Amino acid sequence: PLLLAAGLATGCGDTRDAREKPVFPVTGKVLVNGEPAAGAQLYLVPPGGQFNDKFTPLPNATVREDGTFEIGTYGPADGAPAGDYAVKLTWRKARFPGSRTKSDDMLGKRYADRAKSGLKVHVAAGPNTVPP
């Protein structure tokens, strides 16, 4: 059994579905008034906003304590498919430590609607760094 388990762990190969698009690293930083927006949720919405099945990617990230993020599409921090995106950004904090109840969007929903946020990102084939 140990040999079989070791073989399965090392011999699986690429498990991605053939319909999944190639992804490229996307990193950046989200600051609000010069301070990190830790915990903010960032989504790259494809043209037309169509992302209702598992094969239409919705690249996203959660902003870290230092304000940095790495976009993931099919897995954490795996990148995003090349293309142009509208950005949807919300920033809600727990009402108190350990609470699952979140506050209202601290950005006043200004960037919560991809069509109105005014934020755009172009992802090129290769590493991408989004300016703060």
C-alpha positions, 0 to 999 in steps of 0.5 A: 500500500505504501508504494501505491500511495507514493506512486499516486502522489507523484504520478498524477501529472496535470489534473487541469481540465483541457477547457481551462485557459493558460494562466499568467502570474498577476501580483499587486498591492491595494492601498487606501489612503496609503494604508494596506486594504487587508482582507479586501476581495478583488475580482477580475471580471471578463468582458460581458461579466460571464463567469457562471460555470467552472470553465469560465474563469473568475480570477480573484484574490484576497488582499494580505495584511501588507496590501499585496495580492496574487491572483488565482483562477483555478487555484490559489495564486495560480494567475489569470488568463491573458486578456482585459478585465474590469475590476470589482473590489470590496473591503469588508472587515469582521464586526469584531475579532472572530466574528463571521458577520462583516461590516458594510463595504468600507469603500462605500461600494464605489468599486463593487460594481465592475461596470462602474468601478473604473478600474481595469487590468490587462493581463499579458502572457508572462508575469504581470504586476498591477500598480498600487 
